[in-house]
Amino acid sequence: MSDSDPLPDRAGTVIVGAGVVGCATAYHLAERGRGDVAVVDAGPIPMTGGSTVHAPGGLFQTTGNKLMTGWAKETRELYADLGAFETVGGIEIATTEARQALLDRRMDQAAAWGLAGAERLSAAEVADRIPLVDADEILGGYHMPTDGRIFSAELLDGLRERAADGGVEFYEHTPVRDVLVEGGAVAGVETERGRIAADDVLIAANVWAPLFGEMVDVEIPLMPCNHQYAVTESIDALAGASGAVDHPFLRHQDAAMYFRQHGEGYGVGSYNHEPLLVDPADIDDRDEAMETDPVYDYLPGEGSSHGPITMPTTTPFTEEHFGDAWREATRILPALDGAAIEKAYNGVFCFTQDGMPVMGEAPDVEGFWVAAAIWLTHAGGVGRSMAELMTDGTASRDVSAAHITRFQPHAGSREYVRDRAYRQYDEVYDIHHPRESAASLRELRTGPFYPHQRDLDAEFYESAGWERPRWYGHNEPLVEAYADRIPDRGEWEARHWSPVEAAEHLAVRDGVGLCDISTFTTVELSGSGAAAFAQRLFTADVDVPVGRVVYTPMCDRKGGIIGDMTVVRRAEDRYLVQANGGNAGTEQLAWMRE
C-alpha cells in the first residue's frame, strides 16, 4: 500500500476515511463476503491524523443506553481479539449523593445489558485500586473490571490486515474532492488521483462528514468540538511504575473529567470548560496542521513510539480553559499538585443533537452511506451494524436511534445543530433524566391545538421539535378523585412527572378522553397499486372494506418491528397511514419509501 499504487477504475464500495470506523466497517464487510471495497484517506495509513489517533484510548462500557452499551461490549471483544486492548478496568467515582444514586443504577444497567463483574466500591476501595485518589474527597465508586485501554495504531493495523485478507484495498494520500451522483444514486468518487466508480460510498470521515454531505445535498447534522487533554511530567507517587497503565481508568463525571495513567505521569481529560465548537470547513488541512505525538502510548520523558505525526484534528492547547479542571484534578488526586504539564492539546471530535451517532443510508441518495460521530469505544460494534445494513438492509441490533433517517427538516439548520451540539458537550457527563427536555430553541413546531393546550396549563415537552403536552394543570382536581390508585414515586422517578398524568390516564380508562395526535406522521398511499403495496408493507390484512380501520405493525425484512400504526382505507386505491410521532415517524416513512 502506497500513494503510488494505481487506483481501481471501479469498486463495489468506496469507504472515505481509514480511521477506526472506516476500517471496522471494511473488516466486517469482508467478513460477510463483500471484499470489493476500496478504502481511501487523505492522510497516511494507519496514522491518518483523525480522531482515532489523538484519542487517549480509554474504553468504558456501561451506560444507560442499551444500544451504546452493546456496541461498546462488542467493540471491546473485537479489539481484544486483534491484540489491541489491555484489560485494566474502569472506575467511575461519585462526589455527590446524586452521582451515588446514579452509580447504583449503573449496577442495574450492567445487569440488564449483560455486562458481568460490575461492583460498587466504597471510597476506600477506590483508593485501594487507584492510590492517587484521596478517599476523603469522594463518596464511592462503580467498577467494571473488563474496561480498559485501546492501542489505536495497532488496532488500525489489525483491522486493515484482516480486511485486506478478505479482498479490501487501501489507498493513502488520496483526498476525495467530490461524490458523484447520477439519477439520484451514487456513481462513485472523484479523488485527487482519479475517479473510482462505485455502487455505494460510505462516508466515515467523522468531523469532516458534513462537508461530504454538502457534495450530494444531504444534511449530516453534527458539530466538531475541541476537547482538552493534558499529560503531566513524571511524578514521585508513580516513580518506578511497572507499566504504562497499572491503574484502572478513572472518570470523575461530577466535574466532567477523566484520568488515566501514562507510566510515571498522569493524563487529565476535561469537558470542564465552555464548549469550543469548530466549523468543519475551518479544520486545518494537512499542510497547516500541527505535528504532535499520539497520546495513547505517550510516556513522560519518552513521548510516543510513533513520534510526531501530522494531526489535522489536534489544535493548540488553550490553557485559559483548563484552570478549573486542574484545580479539581489536584483535589481528587493530590499527588498531581505541583506537577508540570508535559504534553497538552485540544483534540477535535464531534457531537450530534442527541449524542448518538449518525449512520445508515441517506434517504434521498441511493448508495450514499454515513457513519460519523462515533467514538473509539463503539466503533467495532458500529462497524458490524453498518456492514449488516449495507449487505442485508437491516442490522441485528435496533439502530433506529442512531440512523440518519431520524432527523427531521428543522434538525439540519445551522443554528439548531450548533445549539444542540453545544448542549451535548456541556452536559456530556451530567446526570440525565430520560424525561428531560431541552430548554433552548423551543416552540419550533406546534400543532393546531397548541394555543388551547397552553390555555389548559399544559406542561410541554419537546419531541423532534414538536411541543407536546405531558399533562394539563387544568386536570389537577382529578388527582384527589384517584389518589388511592396513584402509587407514590421516589425522587428520581418523580422528576418531570406529575400525579396529574396518572389521574388523566385513569380518567380516560373510566370514561372518555381526547388525545392530540396531530404531531404524528401521516402518510397517504394512493394509486392503482396502493392495495398490493399496503398488503406487502403491513403484517395485518389491510384489504378491508372502504372505511375500515386496521391497527397493525410494520416489520423489516427480518421480521423486526419498525413500528405500530393505524391504517385507514379511504377508497379502493387510497389508504391513510397514521405512523408514529417524532423521529420514529421519519424513520418509518423512509422505510415505506425504500
C-alpha positions in Angstrom: 0.0 0.0 0.0 1.4 3.4 -1.0 0.2 6.5 -2.7 1.9 5.3 -5.9 -0.4 2.3 -6.1 -2.8 2.9 -9.0 -6.5 3.4 -8.1 -9.1 0.9 -9.3 -11.4 2.1 -12.0 -14.3 0.6 -10.1 -15.1 -0.8 -6.6 -18.4 -2.1 -5.3 -18.0 0.2 -2.3 -15.7 3.1 -1.6 -15.1 4.0 2.1 -13.9 7.5 2.6 -11.9 7.6 5.8 -9.4 5.0 7.1 -9.9 5.7 10.8 -11.4 3.1 13.1 -14.9 3.4 11.8 -13.9 3.0 8.1 -11.5 0.2 8.9 -14.0 -1.6 11.2 -16.7 -1.4 8.6 -14.3 -2.6 5.9 -13.3 -5.6 8.1 -16.9 -6.5 8.8 -17.9 -6.2 5.1 -15.0 -8.5 4.2 -16.1 -11.0 6.9 -19.6 -11.0 5.2 -18.0 -11.8 1.8 -18.2 -8.3 0.4 -14.5 -7.6 -0.2 -14.9 -5.5 -3.3 -14.1 -2.4 -1.2 -11.7 0.5 -1.7 -10.8 2.5 1.5 -9.3 5.9 0.7 -7.9 8.5 3.1 -6.3 11.9 2.6 -3.6 11.1 5.1 -1.1 8.3 5.6 -2.4 4.9 6.8 -2.7 4.0 9.7 -1.7 7.3 11.3 -4.3 9.3 9.4 -4.3 12.2 11.9 -8.0 11.9 12.6 -9.8 11.5 16.0 -8.9 7.8 16.2 -5.2 8.7 16.6 -5.4 11.6 19.0 -7.8 9.7 21.4 -6.4 8.8 24.9 -7.6 5.3 24.4 -10.0 4.5 27.3 -13.0 2.2 26.8 -15.8 2.4 29.3 -18.7 0.1 28.5 -21.6 0.9 31.0 -24.2 3.5 30.0 -27.9 3.9 30.4 -28.3 3.2 26.7 -28.8 -0.4 25.6 -27.5 0.2 22.1 -24.4 2.1 23.1 -23.5 -0.4 25.8 -24.0 -3.3 23.4 -21.7 -1.7 20.8 -19.1 -1.0 23.5 -19.1 -4.6 24.7 -18.8 -5.9 21.2 -16.1 -3.4 20.4 -14.1 -4.5 23.4 -14.3 -8.1 22.3 -13.2 -7.3 18.8 -10.2 -5.1 19.9 -9.1 -7.8 22.4 -9.2 -10.4 19.6 -7.0 -8.2 17.5 -4.5 -7.8 20.3 -5.2 -4.1 20.6 -6.8 -4.0 24.0 -5.5 -4.2 27.6 -7.9 -5.0 30.4 -7.2 -2.7 33.3 -10.7 -1.9 34.5 -12.6 1.3 34.7 -13.9 3.2 37.8 -16.5 6.0 38.0 -16.4 8.0 41.2 -19.1 10.0 43.0 -18.6 13.2 44.9 -22.4 13.9 45.3 -25.3 11.9 46.6 -27.0 12.3 43.1 -24.0 10.6 41.5 -24.0 7.9 44.1 -27.6 7.1 43.2 -26.6 7.0 39.5 -23.8 4.5 40.3 -26.4 2.3 42.0 -28.3 2.5 38.7 -25.1 1.6 36.9 -25.3 -1.8 38.6 -28.8 -2.3 37.2 -27.7 -1.2 33.7 -24.8 -3.6 33.8 -27.1 -6.5 34.7 -29.7 -5.5 32.1 -27.2 -5.1 29.3 -25.2 -8.3 30.0 -22.0 -6.8 31.5 -20.5 -9.2 34.0 -18.4 -8.4 37.0 -19.7 -4.9 37.9 -19.2 -3.9 41.5 -19.9 -0.9 43.8 -16.9 0.4 45.7 -16.5 2.3 48.9 -14.3 5.4 48.8 -11.5 3.3 50.5 -11.9 0.6 47.9 -11.5 3.1 45.1 -8.3 4.4 46.7 -7.0 0.8 47.1 -7.3 0.4 43.3 -6.1 3.9 42.4 -3.8 5.0 45.3 -3.6 8.6 43.9 -7.2 9.2 44.8 -8.0 10.9 48.1 -10.7 8.8 49.6 -11.8 11.7 51.8 -12.8 13.7 48.8 -15.2 11.1 47.3 -18.2 9.1 48.4 -17.8 5.8 46.4 -17.3 4.3 43.0 -18.5 1.9 40.3 -16.0 -0.6 38.9 -16.2 -2.5 35.6 -13.2 -4.8 35.6 -13.4 -5.5 31.8 -13.0 -1.9 30.8 -9.5 -0.8 29.7 -7.0 0.6 27.2 -7.1 0.7 23.4 -3.9 0.6 21.3 -5.1 2.8 18.5 -2.4 2.3 15.8 -2.1 -1.5 16.5 -5.9 -1.6 16.2 -6.0 0.1 12.9 -3.2 -2.2 11.6 -5.1 -5.2 12.8 -8.4 -4.2 11.2 -6.7 -3.3 7.9 -4.8 -6.5 7.7 -7.9 -8.7 8.3 -9.9 -6.6 5.8 -7.1 -6.9 3.2 -7.2 -10.7 3.7 -10.8 -10.5 2.6 -10.0 -8.5 -0.5 -10.3 -4.9 0.7 -7.8 -2.5 -0.7 -6.5 0.7 1.0 -5.2 3.9 -0.6 -3.5 6.5 1.4 -2.8 10.2 0.4 -6.0 10.1 -1.7 -8.2 13.1 -0.8 -11.8 12.9 -2.2 -12.9 16.1 -3.9 -16.4 15.1 -4.9 -19.0 12.4 -4.6 -20.6 11.6 -7.9 -24.4 11.2 -8.2 -26.3 10.1 -11.3 -30.1 9.8 -11.4 -30.5 10.1 -7.6 -27.9 7.3 -6.9 -24.2 7.3 -6.1 -22.0 6.8 -9.1 -18.5 7.0 -7.4 -16.0 9.5 -6.1 -13.6 11.9 -7.7 -10.2 12.0 -5.9 -7.1 14.0 -6.4 -5.6 10.8 -8.0 -8.5 9.9 -10.3 -12.1 8.7 -10.3 -13.4 5.5 -8.8 -16.8 4.3 -9.9 -18.9 2.7 -7.2 -22.4 1.5 -6.3 -22.0 2.6 -2.7 -20.0 5.3 -0.9 -19.6 5.3 2.8 -18.5 8.5 4.5 -16.5 7.5 7.6 -14.8 10.9 7.9 -16.2 11.9 11.3 -15.6 15.6 11.8 -15.4 16.2 8.0 -18.6 14.3 7.3 -20.9 17.4 6.8 -18.6 18.6 4.0 -19.1 15.3 2.1 -22.9 15.6 2.7 -22.9 19.0 1.1 -21.5 17.4 -2.1 -24.7 15.5 -2.5 -27.2 17.8 -0.7 -27.5 15.5 2.3 -27.5 17.1 5.7 -25.3 15.4 8.2 -26.1 17.3 11.4 -23.1 17.1 13.6 -20.7 19.7 15.0 -17.0 19.3 15.7 -15.8 20.4 19.2 -12.5 20.9 20.8 -11.8 18.7 23.9 -8.8 19.2 26.3 -6.3 16.6 27.3 -3.0 17.0 29.2 -0.3 14.7 30.5 1.9 15.5 33.5 5.6 15.1 33.8 6.7 12.1 35.9 5.5 12.4 39.5 7.1 11.0 42.7 4.0 8.9 43.5 4.4 6.9 40.3 8.2 6.6 40.3 9.3 3.2 39.1 5.8 2.3 37.7 5.9 -1.2 36.4 3.8 -0.5 33.3 2.3 2.2 31.2 -1.1 1.6 32.8 -1.3 -0.1 36.1 -4.3 1.8 37.5 -7.9 1.4 36.2 -9.1 4.3 34.0 -11.0 6.8 36.1 -14.0 9.0 35.4 -14.9 11.9 37.7 -18.2 12.9 36.0 -19.4 15.3 38.7 -16.6 17.5 37.4 -16.8 16.5 33.7 -13.3 14.9 33.8 -11.5 11.6 33.3 -8.0 10.3 34.1 -5.5 7.6 33.0 -2.0 6.6 33.9 0.9 7.3 31.5 3.7 5.3 33.1 5.1 7.7 35.7 2.8 10.5 34.7 -1.0 11.0 34.6 -3.4 12.1 31.9 -6.2 14.5 32.6 -9.2 14.8 30.1 -11.6 17.6 30.6 -15.0 18.7 29.4 -14.9 21.2 32.3 -14.9 24.2 30.1 -17.2 26.1 27.7 -17.8 24.2 24.6 -15.4 25.2 21.8 -17.2 24.5 18.6 -15.4 24.2 15.3 -16.9 24.6 11.8 -15.9 21.5 9.7 -14.7 23.8 7.0 -12.3 25.5 9.5 -10.4 22.4 10.4 -6.8 22.8 9.3 -5.8 21.0 6.1 -2.8 18.7 6.3 -0.3 21.4 5.1 -1.2 23.7 8.1 -1.9 21.1 10.8 0.0 20.5 14.0 2.7 17.8 14.3 2.5 16.1 17.6 2.8 12.7 19.3 -0.1 10.4 19.6 -1.2 10.2 23.2 -2.5 6.7 23.6 1.0 5.3 24.2 2.7 8.5 25.4 5.1 8.3 28.3 6.6 11.4 30.1 10.2 12.0 29.0 9.9 9.5 26.2 6.9 10.5 24.0 5.1 8.2 21.7 6.6 5.2 19.9 5.3 6.6 16.7 7.0 10.0 17.1 5.3 13.3 16.0 2.8 12.9 13.2 0.6 15.4 11.3 -2.8 15.7 13.1 -5.4 18.0 11.5 -7.8 17.2 14.3 -5.4 18.4 17.0 -5.2 22.1 17.8 -3.1 24.2 20.3 -4.0 23.8 23.9 -6.0 26.7 25.4 -4.6 27.0 28.9 -7.2 29.6 29.9 -9.9 26.8 29.7 -8.0 24.4 31.9 -7.8 26.2 35.3 -10.9 24.8 36.9 -10.2 21.3 35.7 -6.6 21.3 37.1 -7.8 22.6 40.5 -10.3 19.8 40.6 -7.7 17.2 39.4 -5.3 18.1 42.3 -8.2 18.0 44.8 -9.2 14.4 43.8 -5.6 13.3 43.0 -3.4 15.3 45.4 -0.2 13.7 44.1 -0.6 15.8 41.0 -0.3 19.1 42.9 2.9 20.9 41.8 3.4 18.7 38.8 4.1 20.4 35.4 2.1 19.6 32.3 4.5 18.0 29.8 2.1 17.5 26.9 -1.3 19.2 26.2 -3.6 19.7 23.3 -7.2 20.3 22.2 -8.5 17.3 20.2 -11.3 17.8 17.8 -14.2 15.3 17.7 -17.9 15.8 17.2 -21.4 15.7 18.8 -24.9 15.4 17.4 -28.1 16.9 18.7 -28.9 13.9 20.8 -25.4 12.5 21.5 -26.0 9.5 19.2 -24.1 8.5 16.0 -25.2 9.3 12.5 -25.3 6.1 10.5 -27.1 4.4 7.6 -28.1 5.2 4.1 -29.3 8.7 3.3 -33.0 8.5 2.3 -32.7 10.8 -0.8 -29.5 9.5 -2.4 -29.3 5.8 -3.1 -26.0 4.3 -2.1 -24.8 7.2 -0.1 -24.0 5.9 3.4 -22.8 7.7 6.5 -21.1 6.5 9.7 -20.0 9.5 11.8 -20.0 11.0 15.3 -18.8 7.6 16.6 -16.4 7.2 19.4 -13.5 4.7 19.5 -15.4 3.0 22.3 -18.2 1.9 20.0 -16.6 1.8 16.5 -16.1 -2.0 16.4 -19.8 -2.7 17.1 -20.9 0.1 14.8 -18.8 -1.3 12.0 -20.6 -4.6 12.2 -24.0 -2.9 12.2 -23.0 -0.8 9.2 -21.9 -3.9 7.3 -25.2 -5.6 8.1 -27.2 -2.6 6.9 -25.1 -2.5 3.7 -25.4 -6.2 2.9 -28.8 -7.2 4.4 -30.7 -3.9 4.7 -31.2 -4.5 8.4 -29.0 -4.8 11.4 -29.1 -7.4 14.2 -29.4 -4.5 16.7 -32.1 -1.9 16.7 -30.1 1.1 15.4 -33.1 3.4 14.8 -31.9 5.8 17.5 -28.7 6.3 15.6 -30.0 6.2 12.0 -29.6 9.2 9.7 -33.3 9.0 8.8 -34.3 10.0 12.4 -33.6 13.7 11.6 -36.5 15.9 10.6 -36.1 19.1 8.5 -35.5 21.5 11.3 -32.6 19.4 12.7 -30.4 20.4 9.8 -30.4 24.1 10.4 -27.1 25.6 11.4 -28.5 27.3 14.5 -30.1 24.1 15.7 -27.1 21.9 15.1 -24.8 24.4 17.0 -27.2 24.8 19.9 -27.8 21.1 20.4 -24.1 20.2 20.0 -23.2 22.9 22.5 -25.6 21.4 25.0 -24.5 17.8 24.4 -20.8 18.8 25.0 -21.6 20.9 28.0 -23.8 18.2 29.6 -21.9 15.1 28.4 -21.2 13.8 31.9 -24.3 15.3 33.5 -27.0 13.1 35.1 -29.7 13.0 32.5 -33.2 12.0 33.2 -35.0 10.1 30.4 -37.9 12.6 30.5 -35.8 15.7 30.5 -36.3 18.1 27.6 -34.0 20.8 26.2 -34.7 24.3 27.4 -33.4 26.3 24.4 -34.9 26.6 20.9 -38.4 25.7 21.9 -41.7 26.2 20.1 -40.1 25.4 16.8 -43.1 23.3 15.8 -46.6 23.5 17.3 -49.8 21.7 16.4 -53.1 23.3 15.7 -54.3 22.7 19.3 -51.3 24.3 20.9 -52.9 27.6 21.9 -55.8 25.7 23.6 -53.5 23.3 25.3 -51.5 26.3 26.7 -54.7 27.7 28.0 -55.3 24.4 29.8 -52.0 24.9 31.6 -50.2 22.1 29.7 -46.8 21.0 30.7 -45.0 20.6 27.4 -42.0 18.5 26.4 -40.1 18.5 23.1 -40.2 15.6 20.7 -38.4 16.1 17.3 -39.0 19.8 17.6 -42.7 19.5 18.4 -44.3 20.8 21.6 -46.3 18.0 23.0 -48.3 18.1 26.3 -47.3 15.8 29.1 -50.1 16.7 31.4 -52.6 19.5 31.9 -52.7 21.6 35.0 -56.4 22.1 34.3 -56.9 18.4 35.3 -55.3 18.7 38.7 -58.7 18.2 40.5 -58.7 14.7 39.1 -55.8 13.7 41.4 -57.9 13.8 44.5 -60.5 11.6 42.9 -57.9 8.9 42.1 -55.5 9.4 44.9 -55.9 5.9 46.3 -55.0 4.4 42.8 -51.8 6.5 42.2 -48.7 4.9 43.7 -46.0 7.1 45.2 -42.8 7.6 43.3 -39.3 8.0 44.5 -37.3 11.2 44.0 -35.7 10.1 40.7 -38.9 8.5 39.3 -40.9 11.6 40.2 -38.8 14.0 38.2 -40.5 15.6 35.2 -43.7 13.8 36.2 -46.9 14.8 37.9 -49.7 12.7 39.5 -51.9 14.5 37.1 -50.6 12.2 34.4 -51.7 9.1 36.3 -55.1 10.7 37.1 -55.7 11.6 33.4 -54.8 8.0 32.4 -57.3 6.6 34.9 -60.0 9.1 34.0 -59.7 8.0 30.3 -59.9 4.4 31.3 -63.1 5.1 33.3 -64.6 7.4 30.8 -63.7 9.3 27.6 -60.7 11.4 26.6 -59.4 13.3 23.6 -55.8 12.7 22.6 -53.9 15.0 20.3 -52.0 13.1 17.7 -51.7 15.9 15.2 -47.9 15.8 15.6 -47.8 12.2 14.5 -46.6 11.3 10.9 -49.4 10.9 8.4 -48.7 9.1 5.2 -51.0 8.7 2.2 -50.7 5.6 -0.1 -52.6 6.1 -3.3 -52.8 4.8 -6.9 -53.6 1.6 -8.7 -51.0 -0.4 -6.7 -51.9 1.0 -3.3 -53.7 -2.1 -2.0 -51.0 -4.5 -3.1 -48.3 -2.3 -1.6 -50.1 -1.9 1.7 -50.6 -5.7 1.9 -46.9 -6.2 1.5 -46.0 -3.4 3.9 -48.1 -4.3 6.9 -48.4 -7.6 8.7 -52.2 -7.4 9.2 -54.7 -7.8 6.4 -55.5 -4.3 5.2 -57.5 -5.4 2.2 -60.7 -4.4 4.0 -63.8 -2.6 3.0 -63.6 1.2 2.5 -64.0 3.0 5.8 -62.5 0.2 7.9 -59.5 0.9 10.2 -56.8 -1.6 10.9 -54.2 -1.4 13.7 -51.0 -3.2 12.6 -47.3 -3.5 13.0 -44.9 -2.8 10.1 -41.8 -5.0 10.1 -38.4 -5.0 8.4 -37.0 -7.7 6.1 -36.2 -10.0 9.1 -39.4 -9.5 10.9 -38.2 -6.9 13.4 -40.9 -4.4 14.3 -40.3 -1.0 12.9 -43.5 0.5 14.4 -47.2 0.1 15.1 -49.6 2.2 13.2 -53.2 2.8 12.2 -54.2 2.2 8.6 -57.5 3.6 7.2 -58.9 2.6 3.9 -60.3 5.8 2.4 -61.0 4.4 -1.1 -60.3 1.3 -3.2 -57.0 2.9 -4.3 -56.2 5.1 -1.2 -55.0 4.5 2.3 -54.2 6.9 5.1 -51.5 5.7 7.5 -51.1 7.2 10.9 -47.4 6.4 11.7 -45.7 7.2 15.0 -44.6 10.7 16.0 -41.2 12.4 16.2 -38.1 10.7 14.9 -39.8 7.3 14.7 -42.3 8.6 12.2 -39.5 9.9 10.0 -37.7 6.6 10.0 -41.0 4.7 9.2 -41.6 7.0 6.3 -38.1 6.3 5.0 -38.8 2.6 5.2 -42.0 2.9 3.2 -40.2 4.8 0.5 -37.5 2.2 0.4 
